[in-house]
C-alpha cells in the first residue's frame, strides 16, 4: 500500500521528536563528568527555575531511570546506527553496575542495587530494569559479566517473591523485611525473568512467570480493565505511602484503590509477551481490556493523569497532573498488542497520543536547557522524557520512519 506524503511527514516528525527528547536526556540530564561519583547516571528531576537538578523522592540519579534512558537509547541506535547512542548506553551500564552490591559477605544486599549510602531500602524494580539492560547488552556484546550480573539480580529478586505470585515492591534494610504489597510494575520482573530464561535456560527463572501472569490478570486487575497500583498478598488494593521520618515506604501501605496508565504498561506488556509464549488467552484478554480502558480514559480526559483514585461512585478521578510518560508507555503496549491482536484502533491511539507529546515538547532555541524536553508541569522528569521518547521512536519505526 502506498504511503501518502502526509503520512510520511507525520512519521518523520514523530521520529525527530523522539530523538530530540532522548537527546535532551543524554545531552543535558546524563552526568558525563568522569570525576562525579554518579558518572553515567541520569539526574532525574530538573527545575528550570533556578536551573538546577535536585534530589526528589528516591534520589538524584536512579537506577531504573538510567536503565529506561538506556532502552530508549538502544531503540535510537537500532533506528539510526549512530554510535553515540550505543556509547551512552554503555556509559549508563557502567553507572548501573556501580550501584550493584557485589559484597558476598553482605547477604542482605548481595546482588541488589542501592543508589546511595543513606538509602535505607532496596527499590525492588531496580533489579529487573538493570537485569533486563544487562541481558540485552549480553546479547549484543557477548560479555559474560553482563549475564552474571543479571543472574545475581534475578537471584536476589526471587527471594522477595510473594504467595500470590507477585514480588514485594520494597525491601527495608534496617529491619530486613519486605513490604507487604506488590506493584503493577511487577510485569517488568516477568519481562526480565523471561529474557533471562531465554539466555540461560535455567528453569528457576521461568517458574515464576505463569503465577505472576495469573495474579496480574486475575486479582491484580480491576473490573474496569486497569491494574491496581499495589495489592497485598490477600488481594487488598493499597497505595504505597512514604514514611518521611523513617525515610522509607510504610510496610503495609494505605488501603486505597489507585492506578495510573504508566503503571499499567508493565503488567499489560508482560501479559502480551506471556501470551506469545504459552498461548493463554486469559492474558491476551486482560491486556486488551487494559488497552481499551486506557484509550477510553484518554478520550474522556484529553490527557493521561499521573495517578487516578477510585471514587465511592466507581469513577476514576485523576489527580490533574498530566503525565508525559504515559503516552509513550501506552504506545508501546498498543503497538505490542497490535502485533498479536491486529486492530487499526491500536495504531490510531498511538498516533493520537503522540500529538500530546509533540504539543508539550520544547523547541525554542532560546531555552537551551529545555530544548527537546517533553514537559507539562513546572519541573522536568528525565524518566518521563525517556519514556515519551521511547514510545515516539517505536511508533516511528511502526510507521516506517526507522531508516
N, C-alpha and C positions, 0 to 999 in steps of 0.2 A: 504494500500500500504506500502510495506516495505521501510524503510528509510536506505539509504546507510551509510556506516561508514564515508564517506567523508562528507555527508550532516550533520551527527551528529556532526562531528568535527567542521564544519563551524558554526553550530548553537551554540555550546558550546563556541566557540571563540567569537562570537558576544555577547553572554551573559556576558562573562568575561570582554570584552571591555566596555560594558555598565556600569557594576558595578564598574570597575576601574575608569571610567570617573566621575561617581557620587561620588565615594569615594574621589576623588581629591576635588570636590566642598565642600563636607561635612567635610572632614578632614583638608583642607587647607584654603579654601576661607570662610567658615562659621565662624562667630565671636562667639566663645564659652566662652568668658570672662564675667562672671556674673557682673563684675564691669563696663563693657562697656555700653554706652547708646544705642548701636546698637546690644546688646546681642541677638543672634539668627539669625541676618540678614546675608546676603551673600555679602561679598565685591566683587564688580563686575569686576573690571579691575586690573589685576596683571601684573607688569613689571618685567620680570626675571632679568633684569639689570636696576636698582640696587636692585632687590629682594624686591619689595615694592608694596602694593596696593595703588592706587591713585584715587582720585575723578576725574571723567571724564564725561563731559556732565551733566546728570541729578543728579548725586550724587555718594557717595562712596558705600552705600548699597541702593538697590532699592526694592520697594515693589514687583513689578512684577517679578524681578529676583529671589527674595526669594521664591515667590509662584511657579515659574517654577521648582526650585530645589525641592520644596515640592511635586509637582506632580510626578517628576521623582523618588523621594524617595518612594512615595506611590506605584509606579509601582515595585520598587525593593522590597518593603516589601511584596506586594502581591505575588511576584515571590519566594522570599526566606523565608518569615515569620521571618526574623531576626528583633527582636525588636529594634535594633539600628536605623533602617531606620524610623520606626514609631516615636521613641523618637525624632529624629531630625526634623521630620515634625511638631511635637507638639512644638518644640522649635522655628521653623520658624513661626508657627501660633502665638506664643507669641509675636514675633517681629512685625509681621504684625498688630496684634491688637494694639500694642503700637503706630502705625502710624495713626490709625483711630481717627478722631476728634469726641469726644462724648460730646462736649460742646453745649448744646441746646440753649445757649444764643448767639451762633455764627451761624446763619442760613446759612451764605455763605459757611462755611466749614463743618457743621454738617453732619457726615456720610462719608465724603471724606477722602482721605489719602494724607498726606504731609510728606515727609520723613525728612525734615529739616526746621528749622525756617526761614532760609534765602531763601527758595524756594518760588517764587512769583507766582506759578501757580499750578494747580492740573493736574497731568498726568492722564487723564480720564481712560485709560486702566487699571490703578491700581485697579479700583473699581471692574471690572469683574474678574481679576486674583485673587484678595483677596476674593471676594464674592464666586467664584467657589470653592476655597480651603475651605472656611468656610462651604459651603453646603456639600462638600464631608466629612469633619470631623464631621458635624452634623449627617450625615447618619451612620458614623462609631461609634460615641460615644454616640449619643443621647443628647449631651449637648445643651440646648436651646440657650445659649449665642452665639454659632456659627451661628445659624439660625437668631437670632435677629440682629447680626452684618451684615449678608448677606443682610437682608432686608433693613437695613439702607443704605448700599452701593447701592443697586438697586434703592431705592427711590431717592437718590442723582443723580444717573446716568440718570434716566428718565427726570430729569429737563433739561438736555442738549441734548435731542433728537432734531433732525433737520427735516425740512419739507420733505426731500427726503427719509427719513427712517433710515438714519444713526445717528451717535452721534458725537458731537464736540470732537476733539482729545485732546484739552487742554482747561482749563478754567483759565483765567488770574485774579488773586486775586486783584491786585491793581486797576483795572478798572472794576472788577466784570462783565467780559464779556467772552463768549466763543469764540474760534477761528471760522473762517467761513468755516471750512472744516472737513470732516470725514476721516476715515482711513480704509484701507483694513482690519486692525485688528479689525474692528467693529464686525467681526464674533465672536470674543471672547465674546463680550457683548451678542450676541444671544445665545451662548452656556450657559452662566451664567444664563440669564433670563429664558431659558427653564428649566434648572436644578432647579432653584428656584421655578418656577411654579409647577414643579412636587412635590416639597417638601411642598408647601403652598396651592396650588390650587387657588391662588389669580389671577384673570383674568388680572389685570393690568400688570403682568409680562409676560403674553402670548401675549398680544395685539401688542407689537412692532415686534414680530418675523416675520410675513409674510411681512410687509412693508420693514423690513431690508433685508430679503432674496430677495425680488423683486428688491431692489436697487442694491445689490451686483451682482446679476445675470443679471441685466439689464444695467443701466448707469454706474455702478461701474466696469464693465468688458470690457477690450479692445478686439477688434475683433480677436486678436491673441490667446485669451484664458486666458491671465493673468489678474489680477485685478490691477486697479490703486492704487498706494500707498495712494493717498489722492485725494478727489474731493470736490468741493464746492456744495452747495445745488442746484445750477443751472446745475450741471453736468460737470463743468470745471475742468479738471485734474490739480492738483497743487502739488508742492513739499514743505513740511514744511521747513521753514527757521528759523534759530536761530538768534535772535537779541542779540548779545553779550553785548551791552551796557545796554539794558533793563533787561537782564537776563532771558528772556523767548522767546518762539517762536513768530513769527510775526502773526498777526491776519489773514491776507489774504493768506499768503503763496506766492510762486512764480509759475507762470503759466509755468509748465514744466511737461512732461509726464514721470513718474518714476514708477518702480516696483521693486520687489525683491521676490525671491522664499519664503523666510521666512515670508514675509508679506502675501503671498498668502495662507499660511497654515490656518490662522484664518478663512478667508472667505470660502475656499473650505470645511473645516471640518464642519463648521456650516451649509453650504448648504446640505452636505450629511446627517447630522443629521435632518435638517428640512425636507428633502425628506422622511426620515424614518417616520417622524411624520404625514405629510399630503399627501404624495404621489405625490407632484407636480413634474412632470418630468423635468420642466424647471430648477429646482435646481440641479437635478442629472446631466443633460446635461452640465450645467455650470461648475460643479465640474469636470466632465470628461474632458472638454475642457482645464481646468486649468491643470489637471494632465498630459494630453498629451503634453501641452506646456512645462511643467517642464521637462518631460522626454526628449523631443527633445532638450531643452536648455542644459541639462547636456551632452547629446551626442555631441552637437555642440562644447561646450567649454571644456568638461572634468572636470568641477567643477561647483559649484554654486557661482556666484558672489553675493556680499552683495547687491549691487544696480545695476539696468540696466536703461539706459536712451534711449528713443526712438529717433533715428536719423531722419533727414529730408527724408531719403530714406526708412523709415519704418522698420529699423532693430533695434533690441535691443542690445545696446552697453554696455558691462559690465564695471564696474569701476575697474576691475582687482584685486579686493581684495577678495580672497577666503573666503567664509562664511562657517565655520564648523557647524553652527547651522542648515542650510537649509537641509542637508541630513537627519537629524533627524526629522525636521519638515515635510518635504515632505514624508518621510517614513510613518509617522502617517496618512497622507492624503491618500496615496496609499493603505495602509492596510485597512483603513476605507472604501475606495471606493470598494476594492475587496470584502468586506462583502456584499455590496448591488449590485455590478456590477462585478461578478466574471470574472476575466481575468488574465491569467498567467503573462501578462506583468507587472502588478502592483507589484506582489511579486518579480518578476525578477528585476524590477527597484530598489526596496528596497534593495535587495541583492547587486546590483551593487554599489549603493552609499554608502553602509555600508563599502565597501572596502576602500573608500576615508577616512572615519573616522578612520579606523584601521591604514591606512598609516600615518596619522598625529597624532596618539596617542603616547605620550612619555612613554617609558617603560625602560629607562636607570636608574637603581637604584642609580647611582652616583648623579643624579639631583633629590633629594627628593622633591624639591619644584615644580617640573613639572611632577612627576610620575603619570601617568594616565590621565593627561590633554590632551585635543584634541585641537591642535593649529596649525594654518598655517600662522601666522604673528608674529611680534616681541612682541606682548602682548597677554595675555590670558584673555578672557572674560568668566567669570563664567556662565553667562546667555547662551552663546553659547555652553559651555561644557555640561550644564544641558540638553539643547535641543538635542544635539547629543546623549547623554546617554539615554534619554527617548526614542528616536527613535530606538536605538540599542536594548533596553530592550523589546520594543513592537515587534520588528522583531524576537528576540529570542523566545518570547512567541509564535508567529505565527509559528515558525519553530519547536516548540516542545521542546525547551530547558528551559522551565519555571520552572521545578522542581529542 
